[in-house]
Amino acid sequence: MNEVVIAGIGQTSVGEQWDISLRELAYYALEAARLDAGGLTPQALYVSNMLAPALSHQSHLATLVADFAGLQGIEASTIEAAGASGGMALRMGYIAVASGTVDVAMVLGVEKMTDQTVSNVTAAAATTMDADYEAEHGLTLTSQAALLMKRYLHEFDVPEFAFSGFPIIAHANGATNKNAMFQRAIKLASYQRAGMVSDPMNMFDVAPNADGSAAVILTRPELLPKKFVHPLIQINGSSAVTDTLALHDRPDPIVFNAARLSVERACSQAGIIPSDVDLFELYDAFSIYGALALEAAGLSEKGKGWEWASNGDLSLEGKLPISTFGGLKARGNPGGATGVYQAVEATLQLRNQAGENQVKDAKTAMIQAFGGPSSTSVTHILSKLG
């Protein structure tokens, strides 16, 4: 397999963008990535999206984006893997370039979630679950995560407000991210006063649905000028793993096996162990997911993942910074675009271009996106080339 590098990145702000169409939102990130890559033109376009057919009444999305961007004639396909869509599209782009089939690939994630009512978005998101045995009976992604947190609290000796560290860290980092939906830090007292969404999860345990688009351009380093416009970031490991779709089919619902395996395989490819990474962009759509992701990666003992967020180890200055630009909780949750945002944010860290969000001496990053409760898990390892 050939070396694959990220040569260009682009992103839009995340939030409620009612005045921008789906195609326009995608175009802004696409053009920003091409500009960042010195004008490289992709031969293939992989567009990640979760809910456009349901919420924007638009299928055949990749062809629409290619057409609107003036890229007619290139290969284009839409990748859907629920919340892991962005990570899966990144993997498809990586495989295409690594295999030599494609010289330059663009991976673009785009989602419009705020044009519809909350009830419509909730119903659309539930289509990513088992329709016959979960969604049909009223289960939603949020209530499912609440059941996981309740089970976690039942099994382990966890103090009240134990999960507060995850949103507190995310909002502290989001406060200095100009593209974040929420640019304000919160204190423990705010978490303690927050209204309940789905017991035992409160408002700060649930990431807000948002609109956004992000893009990366992938190529092989030998195809670029020796003196390129910015540092190149290499994808050293890539792994996608599935588990059961329905949560009730698992022997232990609070063990994310797909997340564990995807971390193990991606790290093995990269020749590292999880504790070697300098930052971890995990999938914090719900606070409980943050704890379970840390445990699945072997970075914490089972039942102890919440402690990392409580003792400062996961802050920008800690042992393993997470959600360095606010994560899903503060940056916002742009659905199927999430995994691409993670790649953009990790690239900024490794280029030393993260500004106030910079992790000191960051050389290796791990990014991970989930489809549902790790029904699909996609993990990538990134590092600075050279």
Buried (B, 14 or more C-beta within 10 A) or exposed (E): EEBBBBBBBBBBBBBBBEEBBBBBBBBBBBEBBBEBBBEBEBBBBBBBBBBBBBBBEBEEBBBBBBEBBEBEEBBBBBBBBBBBBBBBBBBBBBBBBBEEEBBBBBBBBBBBBBBBEEEBBBBBBBEBBBEEBBBEEEBBBBBBBBBBBBBBBEEBEBEEEBBBBBBBBBBBBBBBBEBBBBBEBBEEEBBEEBEEBBEBBBBBBBBBBBBBBBBBBBBBBEEBEEEBBBBBBBBBBBBBBBBBBBBEEBEEBBBBBBBBBBBBBBBEBBEBBBEBBBBBBBBBBBBBBBBBBBBBBBBBEBBBBBBBBBEEBBBBEBEBBBBBBBBBBBBBBBBBBBBBBBBBBBBBBBBBEBEEBBBEEBBBBBBBBBBBBBBBBBBBBBBBBE
